[in-house]
Amino acid sequence: MSLISTRRAGLLGSAALATALLVPATPAHAGVQPGKHVFKMSAPSYQKTDSNGTFTGQVNMAGTVGKPAVMAWSFRTSPKVRAIATGKMTCKAGHMQLPYHDSHSNVPVDYFWHSSVKDNRRNKDYTLYGNCTFRVKAGGRTGTANLGFRFNYSLFDGISKLPPKNDEMPTPATDNEFSSDLEITYDS
């Protein structure tokens, strides 16, 4: 991998948009597990907004007691990201533990991306990841943006037995269950 620029454009301020890092071939955040959100009957929904967009997730915990559950999710880019886009985007999502994938080609940058991951079981740690690429113009320079996200989660219904290694309540939600990165590779 060759370094095209010197700094990561994680924030969309003018200084951050002026520099970027060459995008790796693997999905952003695919293997990172800093924290997790726990879906529970008392808290079946999740939402997080950062400088790159808004992510949501939800699980019908009451309707799936004792059965695998579906985790419905969505992601929409922020106005700041849409402001630098000059073309449509291609997006792909995957899952680290389940046989799941979703992809969309040639969609508008303000596309409301949503899908569902089936067969989530209680008391297991999961990671969903997504990645979108699109052309941008930022600070007078053109390039290709790579916007990746990661969401770590688990399900707990309050009825199922916890795994033997842990007889405490599941890990509570932290502030880093979801994260995203915007990386730009500028044209030479």
SULCOR-V516336 format. One record per backbone hydrogen bond with DSSP energy under -1.0 kcal/mol. NH is the residue of the N-H (numbers start at 1). CO is the residue of the C=O. E is the energy in kcal/mol with one decimal. If there is no record, write none. Layout:
nh=(NH:NH)
co=(CO:CO)
e=(E:E)
This chain:
nh=(17:30:32:37:39:40:46:48:50:54:55:56:57:58:59:61:67:69:71:72:73:74:75:76:78:82:83:86:89:90:91:92:93:94:96:100:102:104:107:111:113:113:115:117:120:123:126:128:129:130:131:132:133:134:136:137:138:141:143:144:145:146:147:148:149:150:151:152:153:154:156:166:179:181:183:185:187)
co=(13:27:29:152:154:43:57:55:53:76:48:74:46:72:44:59:64:120:117:58:115:56:113:54:52:78:79:135:107:133:104:131:102:129:127:98:93:91:89:108:75:111:73:71:69:155:153:151:94:149:92:147:90:145:143:84:141:138:136:185:134:183:132:181:130:179:128:177:126:37:39:163:150:148:146:144:142)
e=(-2.1:-1.5:-1.1:-2.4:-2.8:-1.5:-2.5:-2.5:-2.6:-2.5:-3.1:-2.1:-2.2:-2.2:-2.3:-1.7:-2.4:-3.0:-2.7:-2.3:-2.7:-2.0:-2.7:-1.8:-1.8:-2.4:-1.9:-2.6:-3.2:-2.1:-3.1:-2.6:-3.2:-2.6:-2.6:-2.2:-1.8:-2.7:-2.6:-1.9:-2.0:-1.2:-2.1:-2.4:-2.7:-2.9:-2.9:-2.6:-2.5:-2.0:-2.3:-2.6:-2.3:-1.7:-2.5:-2.5:-2.7:-1.9:-1.9:-2.4:-3.6:-2.8:-3.2:-2.2:-2.6:-2.3:-2.7:-2.5:-2.3:-2.1:-2.8:-2.0:-2.0:-2.4:-2.3:-2.6:-2.6)
